[in-house]
């Protein structure tokens, strides 16, 4: 069973109510895709067991904007309860859906209590409610998509292991290498490259409509979008900003592992402290590592 979020459920009910209501309501704003100005929906993805008997509750998010990326520091607009506002959640939000980014650990006697992640973006507040529903148990490194690894090929699969070489400090505008050495067991076997789906991530322009909203997504490549993993074979590494005052400019966010290496580079335009998340995946299971980089002012000449 896929977890349901109260705010999403209420929103859907309102949409259907408007659609089925009086004839004066001819369109619903939720049907449109927007560049900016929309909210962020935190998402509870399920829970898993920890070796010490405690539980991990896993979360991701949906940024409903197609262009606007948001930096929302931990505090009144980005908090988790109970246990204090900061539980390792993202503070930088890429556009669209980002899955299984962090977990909140609760003790083995947690029972039926809830963990609530609250995010306020563009004046709108949304919440995700996590609790230990039995049907929502997932694989901790593969999420709900693993299907319990019941196929003979996947039963012995282990997530990739990797080490990183990342500078601790960098100046704004300076490009620095992000070096990753990845080890994988070769399971599952490399797949045949697939053609990327056409139109799935390209927002419609609605140019033919006389009533098109002004704030529509532009038909331009999104600089933060990782390369399509469907065209890669074998394990790959993905980078993203988990925390920081702004985004980062990666040479490539998704890198095919070749001869055990997955190199790329990154630069920043805004000073501050950043937490980058590196994720090595074999398409079924993944391993995450966090690295902190302090970005100083521009390099002196």
NUMI-412108 format. One record per residue (C-alpha): z, y, x; chain; residue in one letter. Coordinates in nm, 3 decimals, padded with zeros to 5 digits, always signed. Each point is the difference from the previous one (the first is absolute). Layout:
+---------+---------+---------+-------+------+
:       Z :       Y :       X : chain : resn :
+---------+---------+---------+-------+------+
:       Z :       Y :       X :     A :    A :
...
+---------+---------+---------+-------+------+
***
This chain:
+---------+---------+---------+-------+------+
:       Z :       Y :       X : chain : resn :
+---------+---------+---------+-------+------+
: +00.000 : +00.000 : +00.000 :     A :    X :
: -00.088 : +00.345 : +00.134 :     A :    X :
: +00.291 : +00.246 : -00.001 :     A :    X :
: -00.015 : +00.262 : -00.270 :     A :    X :
: +00.114 : +00.356 : +00.059 :     A :    X :
: +00.171 : +00.186 : -00.276 :     A :    X :
: -00.180 : +00.328 : +00.066 :     A :    X :
: -00.337 : -00.177 : +00.005 :     A :    X :
: +00.079 : -00.183 : -00.323 :     A :    X :
: +00.101 : +00.324 : -00.171 :     A :    X :
: -00.313 : +00.174 : +00.130 :     A :    X :
: -00.225 : -00.275 : -00.133 :     A :    X :
: +00.171 : +00.013 : -00.335 :     A :    X :
: -00.058 : +00.375 : -00.018 :     A :    X :
: -00.366 : -00.042 : +00.094 :     A :    X :
: -00.060 : -00.260 : -00.270 :     A :    X :
: +00.192 : +00.215 : -00.246 :     A :    X :
: -00.221 : +00.299 : +00.073 :     A :    X :
: -00.316 : -00.207 : -00.019 :     A :    X :
: +00.095 : -00.152 : -00.332 :     A :    X :
: +00.149 : +00.317 : -00.142 :     A :    X :
: -00.161 : +00.279 : -00.197 :     A :    X :
: -00.369 : +00.076 : +00.031 :     A :    X :
: +00.069 : +00.337 : +00.167 :     A :    X :
: +00.087 : -00.174 : +00.329 :     A :    X :
: -00.338 : -00.077 : +00.156 :     A :    X :
: +00.091 : -00.065 : +00.365 :     A :    X :
: +00.300 : -00.090 : +00.214 :     A :    X :
: +00.063 : +00.159 : +00.341 :     A :    X :
: +00.100 : -00.340 : +00.145 :     A :    X :
: -00.363 : -00.113 : -00.030 :     A :    X :
: -00.108 : +00.246 : +00.272 :     A :    X :
: +00.023 : -00.030 : +00.378 :     A :    X :
: +00.126 : +00.307 : +00.184 :     A :    X :
: -00.017 : +00.145 : +00.349 :     A :    X :
: +00.355 : +00.131 : -00.012 :     A :    X :
: +00.288 : +00.109 : -00.217 :     A :    X :
: +00.096 : -00.349 : -00.117 :     A :    X :
: +00.323 : -00.195 : +00.053 :     A :    X :
: +00.105 : -00.301 : +00.208 :     A :    X :
: +00.107 : -00.320 : -00.174 :     A :    X :
: +00.242 : -00.205 : +00.214 :     A :    X :
: -00.050 : -00.371 : -00.060 :     A :    X :
: +00.237 : -00.298 : +00.015 :     A :    X :
: -00.193 : -00.306 : +00.122 :     A :    X :
: +00.260 : -00.277 : -00.011 :     A :    X :
: +00.279 : -00.148 : +00.210 :     A :    X :
: +00.050 : -00.266 : +00.267 :     A :    X :
: +00.287 : -00.190 : +00.165 :     A :    X :
: +00.146 : +00.101 : +00.337 :     A :    X :
: +00.137 : -00.260 : +00.242 :     A :    X :
: +00.360 : +00.126 : -00.041 :     A :    X :
: -00.005 : -00.048 : -00.378 :     A :    X :
: -00.074 : +00.362 : -00.086 :     A :    X :
: -00.314 : +00.114 : -00.181 :     A :    X :
: -00.285 : +00.235 : +00.090 :     A :    X :
: -00.155 : +00.211 : -00.276 :     A :    X :
: -00.357 : +00.104 : +00.088 :     A :    X :
: -00.164 : +00.330 : -00.098 :     A :    X :
: -00.334 : +00.182 : +00.026 :     A :    X :
: -00.153 : +00.294 : -00.185 :     A :    X :
: -00.298 : +00.144 : -00.183 :     A :    X :
: -00.098 : +00.358 : +00.087 :     A :    X :
: -00.209 : +00.094 : -00.304 :     A :    X :
: -00.196 : +00.260 : +00.197 :     A :    X :
: -00.335 : -00.086 : +00.157 :     A :    X :
: +00.014 : +00.267 : +00.272 :     A :    X :
: +00.347 : +00.155 : +00.021 :     A :    X :
: +00.242 : -00.167 : +00.242 :     A :    X :
: +00.364 : +00.095 : -00.040 :     A :    X :
: +00.295 : +00.040 : +00.236 :     A :    X :
: +00.323 : -00.040 : -00.197 :     A :    X :
: +00.314 : -00.011 : +00.219 :     A :    X :
: +00.299 : -00.215 : -00.087 :     A :    X :
: +00.219 : +00.200 : -00.236 :     A :    X :
: +00.002 : +00.107 : -00.366 :     A :    X :
: -00.375 : -00.067 : -00.035 :     A :    X :
: -00.003 : -00.336 : +00.183 :     A :    X :
: +00.315 : -00.206 : -00.031 :     A :    X :
: +00.126 : -00.354 : -00.056 :     A :    X :
: +00.319 : -00.094 : -00.177 :     A :    X :
: +00.252 : -00.149 : +00.037 :     A :    X :
: +00.098 : +00.002 : +00.365 :     A :    X :
: -00.120 : +00.345 : +00.107 :     A :    X :
: -00.327 : +00.186 : -00.036 :     A :    X :
: -00.160 : -00.134 : +00.323 :     A :    X :
: -00.079 : -00.372 : -00.010 :     A :    X :
: -00.308 : +00.007 : +00.223 :     A :    X :
: -00.251 : +00.109 : -00.264 :     A :    X :
: -00.324 : +00.186 : +00.088 :     A :    X :
: +00.005 : +00.377 : +00.020 :     A :    X :
: -00.378 : +00.035 : +00.047 :     A :    X :
: -00.218 : -00.120 : -00.286 :     A :    X :
: -00.365 : -00.096 : +00.048 :     A :    X :
: -00.235 : +00.013 : -00.296 :     A :    X :
: -00.025 : -00.288 : -00.247 :     A :    X :
: +00.183 : -00.334 : +00.026 :     A :    X :
: +00.208 : -00.103 : +00.304 :     A :    X :
: +00.158 : -00.345 : -00.030 :     A :    X :
: +00.325 : -00.152 : +00.124 :     A :    X :
: +00.099 : +00.274 : +00.249 :     A :    X :
: +00.376 : -00.040 : +00.030 :     A :    X :
: +00.294 : -00.197 : -00.133 :     A :    X :
: +00.356 : +00.073 : -00.106 :     A :    X :
: +00.261 : -00.264 : +00.088 :     A :    X :
: +00.269 : -00.081 : -00.258 :     A :    X :
: +00.293 : -00.245 : +00.040 :     A :    X :
: -00.005 : -00.356 : -00.131 :     A :    X :
: +00.243 : +00.092 : -00.280 :     A :    X :
: -00.229 : +00.280 : -00.126 :     A :    X :
: -00.042 : -00.164 : -00.341 :     A :    X :
: -00.186 : +00.197 : -00.266 :     A :    X :
: +00.042 : +00.348 : +00.149 :     A :    X :
: -00.304 : +00.219 : +00.067 :     A :    X :
: -00.142 : +00.184 : +00.299 :     A :    X :
: -00.173 : +00.319 : -00.118 :     A :    X :
: -00.255 : +00.194 : +00.208 :     A :    X :
: -00.067 : +00.350 : -00.136 :     A :    X :
: -00.291 : +00.217 : +00.117 :     A :    X :
: -00.085 : +00.350 : -00.122 :     A :    X :
: -00.348 : +00.126 : +00.086 :     A :    X :
: -00.185 : +00.302 : -00.141 :     A :    X :
: +00.288 : +00.061 : -00.240 :     A :    X :
: -00.007 : -00.350 : -00.151 :     A :    X :
: +00.274 : -00.260 : +00.052 :     A :    X :
: -00.068 : -00.374 : -00.001 :     A :    X :
: +00.230 : -00.297 : +00.065 :     A :    X :
: -00.028 : -00.363 : +00.104 :     A :    X :
: +00.274 : -00.243 : -00.108 :     A :    X :
: +00.063 : -00.309 : +00.211 :     A :    X :
: +00.219 : -00.293 : -00.096 :     A :    X :
: +00.022 : -00.373 : +00.066 :     A :    X :
: -00.217 : -00.131 : -00.281 :     A :    X :
: -00.056 : -00.373 : +00.088 :     A :    X :
: -00.374 : +00.016 : -00.069 :     A :    X :
: -00.041 : +00.288 : +00.245 :     A :    X :
: +00.083 : -00.192 : +00.316 :     A :    X :
: -00.281 : +00.049 : +00.254 :     A :    X :
: -00.085 : -00.105 : +00.353 :     A :    X :
: +00.164 : +00.262 : +00.226 :     A :    X :
: -00.300 : +00.038 : +00.232 :     A :    X :
: -00.287 : -00.063 : -00.237 :     A :    X :
: +00.115 : +00.138 : -00.330 :     A :    X :
: -00.101 : -00.142 : -00.333 :     A :    X :
: -00.356 : -00.064 : +00.121 :     A :    X :
: +00.092 : -00.310 : +00.202 :     A :    X :
: +00.047 : -00.215 : -00.308 :     A :    X :
: +00.280 : -00.188 : +00.174 :     A :    X :
: -00.236 : -00.127 : +00.271 :     A :    X :
: -00.063 : -00.326 : -00.187 :     A :    X :
: -00.343 : -00.074 : +00.149 :     A :    X :
: -00.001 : -00.258 : +00.284 :     A :    X :
: -00.160 : +00.249 : +00.238 :     A :    X :
: +00.269 : +00.264 : -00.054 :     A :    X :
: +00.317 : -00.212 : +00.000 :     A :    X :
: +00.045 : +00.030 : +00.375 :     A :    X :
: -00.120 : +00.359 : +00.025 :     A :    X :
: +00.214 : +00.245 : +00.195 :     A :    X :
: -00.039 : +00.378 : -00.007 :     A :    X :
: -00.154 : +00.161 : +00.310 :     A :    X :
: +00.235 : +00.115 : +00.275 :     A :    X :
: -00.077 : +00.314 : +00.198 :     A :    X :
: +00.133 : +00.243 : +00.258 :     A :    X :
: -00.073 : +00.371 : +00.022 :     A :    X :
: -00.038 : +00.256 : +00.274 :     A :    X :
: +00.043 : +00.345 : -00.155 :     A :    X :
: +00.102 : +00.332 : +00.163 :     A :    X :
: +00.333 : +00.145 : -00.113 :     A :    X :
: -00.115 : +00.363 : +00.025 :     A :    X :
: -00.339 : +00.166 : -00.044 :     A :    X :
: -00.122 : +00.360 : -00.030 :     A :    X :
: -00.192 : +00.122 : -00.302 :     A :    X :
: -00.373 : -00.040 : +00.047 :     A :    X :
: +00.045 : -00.264 : +00.270 :     A :    X :
: -00.162 : -00.340 : -00.063 :     A :    X :
: +00.215 : -00.289 : +00.124 :     A :    X :
: -00.064 : -00.376 : -00.001 :     A :    X :
: +00.170 : -00.245 : -00.237 :     A :    X :
: -00.024 : -00.338 : +00.168 :     A :    X :
: +00.081 : -00.325 : -00.180 :     A :    X :
: +00.003 : -00.356 : +00.133 :     A :    X :
: -00.024 : -00.249 : -00.289 :     A :    X :
: +00.065 : -00.375 : -00.004 :     A :    X :
: -00.110 : -00.208 : -00.300 :     A :    X :
: -00.007 : -00.371 : -00.084 :     A :    X :
: -00.359 : +00.007 : -00.129 :     A :    X :
: +00.108 : -00.077 : -00.357 :     A :    X :
: -00.178 : +00.068 : -00.227 :     A :    X :
: -00.335 : -00.049 : +00.168 :     A :    X :
: -00.210 : +00.317 : +00.037 :     A :    X :
: -00.188 : +00.070 : -00.320 :     A :    X :
: -00.366 : +00.092 : -00.039 :     A :    X :
: -00.030 : +00.379 : -00.015 :     A :    X :
: -00.045 : +00.132 : -00.352 :     A :    X :
: -00.191 : +00.305 : -00.108 :     A :    X :
: +00.226 : +00.282 : -00.110 :     A :    X :
: +00.020 : +00.054 : -00.373 :     A :    X :
: -00.207 : +00.296 : -00.111 :     A :    X :
: +00.167 : +00.267 : -00.208 :     A :    X :
: +00.354 : -00.141 : +00.008 :     A :    X :
: +00.141 : +00.275 : +00.221 :     A :    X :
: -00.255 : +00.274 : -00.066 :     A :    X :
: +00.125 : +00.233 : -00.272 :     A :    X :
: -00.259 : +00.090 : -00.265 :     A :    X :
: -00.131 : +00.352 : +00.000 :     A :    X :
: -00.068 : +00.022 : -00.375 :     A :    X :
: -00.269 : +00.257 : +00.079 :     A :    X :
: -00.183 : -00.088 : -00.323 :     A :    X :
: +00.296 : +00.102 : -00.216 :     A :    X :
: +00.013 : +00.348 : -00.148 :     A :    X :
: +00.380 : -00.027 : -00.025 :     A :    X :
: +00.077 : -00.135 : +00.348 :     A :    X :
: +00.337 : +00.120 : +00.137 :     A :    X :
: -00.011 : +00.240 : +00.292 :     A :    X :
: +00.243 : -00.206 : +00.209 :     A :    X :
: -00.215 : -00.310 : +00.052 :     A :    X :
: -00.015 : -00.204 : +00.318 :     A :    X :
: -00.279 : +00.102 : +00.232 :     A :    X :
: -00.257 : -00.258 : +00.104 :     A :    X :
: +00.095 : +00.015 : +00.369 :     A :    X :
: +00.159 : -00.263 : +00.227 :     A :    X :
: +00.380 : +00.008 : +00.000 :     A :    X :
: +00.117 : +00.047 : +00.358 :     A :    X :
: +00.310 : -00.215 : -00.055 :     A :    X :
: -00.179 : -00.300 : -00.145 :     A :    X :
: +00.017 : -00.306 : +00.227 :     A :    X :
: -00.313 : -00.195 : +00.076 :     A :    X :
: -00.083 : -00.264 : -00.256 :     A :    X :
: +00.183 : -00.315 : +00.110 :     A :    X :
: -00.250 : -00.206 : -00.200 :     A :    X :
: -00.251 : +00.046 : +00.282 :     A :    X :
: +00.240 : -00.132 : +00.267 :     A :    X :
: +00.057 : -00.357 : +00.117 :     A :    X :
: +00.329 : -00.146 : +00.114 :     A :    X :
: +00.317 : +00.205 : +00.060 :     A :    X :
: -00.005 : +00.380 : -00.002 :     A :    X :
: +00.244 : +00.286 : +00.054 :     A :    X :
: +00.051 : +00.299 : -00.231 :     A :    X :
: +00.176 : +00.327 : +00.080 :     A :    X :
: +00.147 : +00.262 : -00.232 :     A :    X :
: +00.251 : +00.286 : -00.002 :     A :    X :
: +00.315 : -00.115 : -00.177 :     A :    X :
: +00.202 : +00.313 : +00.067 :     A :    X :
: -00.096 : +00.343 : +00.125 :     A :    X :
: -00.070 : +00.361 : -00.092 :     A :    X :
: -00.376 : -00.065 : -00.020 :     A :    X :
: -00.263 : -00.266 : +00.052 :     A :    X :
: -00.148 : -00.124 : +00.327 :     A :    X :
: -00.356 : -00.030 : +00.128 :     A :    X :
: -00.058 : -00.363 : +00.097 :     A :    X :
: -00.316 : -00.098 : +00.186 :     A :    X :
: +00.008 : -00.297 : -00.237 :     A :    X :
: +00.275 : -00.104 : -00.238 :     A :    X :
: -00.120 : -00.361 : -00.025 :     A :    X :
: -00.092 : -00.184 : +00.318 :     A :    X :
: -00.147 : -00.347 : +00.041 :     A :    X :
: +00.204 : -00.206 : +00.249 :     A :    X :
: -00.228 : -00.107 : +00.286 :     A :    X :
: +00.123 : -00.211 : +00.291 :     A :    X :
: +00.353 : +00.069 : -00.118 :     A :    X :
: -00.039 : +00.379 : +00.017 :     A :    X :
: -00.019 : +00.265 : -00.272 :     A :    X :
: -00.026 : +00.343 : +00.167 :     A :    X :
: -00.039 : +00.338 : -00.168 :     A :    X :
: +00.120 : +00.358 : +00.055 :     A :    X :
: +00.174 : +00.272 : -00.199 :     A :    X :
: +00.047 : +00.378 : +00.006 :     A :    X :
: +00.209 : +00.242 : -00.205 :     A :    X :
: -00.045 : +00.360 : -00.115 :     A :    X :
: +00.357 : +00.068 : -00.120 :     A :    X :
: +00.313 : -00.018 : +00.221 :     A :    X :
: +00.293 : -00.213 : -00.112 :     A :    X :
: +00.136 : -00.352 : +00.004 :     A :    X :
: -00.230 : -00.275 : -00.130 :     A :    X :
: +00.062 : -00.364 : -00.081 :     A :    X :
: -00.316 : -00.210 : +00.019 :     A :    X :
: -00.030 : -00.342 : -00.158 :     A :    X :
: -00.217 : -00.260 : +00.173 :     A :    X :
: -00.088 : -00.308 : -00.206 :     A :    X :
: -00.161 : -00.313 : +00.147 :     A :    X :
: -00.154 : -00.220 : -00.269 :     A :    X :
: -00.186 : -00.331 : -00.013 :     A :    X :
: -00.108 : +00.083 : -00.359 :     A :    X :
: +00.281 : -00.208 : -00.149 :     A :    X :
: +00.316 : +00.088 : +00.194 :     A :    X :
: +00.087 : +00.311 : +00.195 :     A :    X :
: +00.255 : +00.136 : +00.248 :     A :    X :
: +00.113 : +00.363 : +00.012 :     A :    X :
: +00.131 : +00.212 : +00.286 :     A :    X :
: +00.122 : +00.361 : -00.010 :     A :    X :
: -00.038 : +00.245 : +00.289 :     A :    X :
: +00.131 : +00.356 : +00.026 :     A :    X :
: -00.204 : +00.276 : +00.166 :     A :    X :
: +00.122 : +00.356 : +00.058 :     A :    X :
: -00.284 : +00.253 : -00.021 :     A :    X :
: +00.057 : +00.323 : +00.191 :     A :    X :
: -00.193 : +00.328 : +00.001 :     A :    X :
: -00.349 : +00.037 : +00.142 :     A :    X :
: -00.063 : -00.096 : +00.361 :     A :    X :
: +00.012 : +00.294 : +00.242 :     A :    X :
: -00.312 : +00.079 : +00.201 :     A :    X :
+---------+---------+---------+-------+------+
***
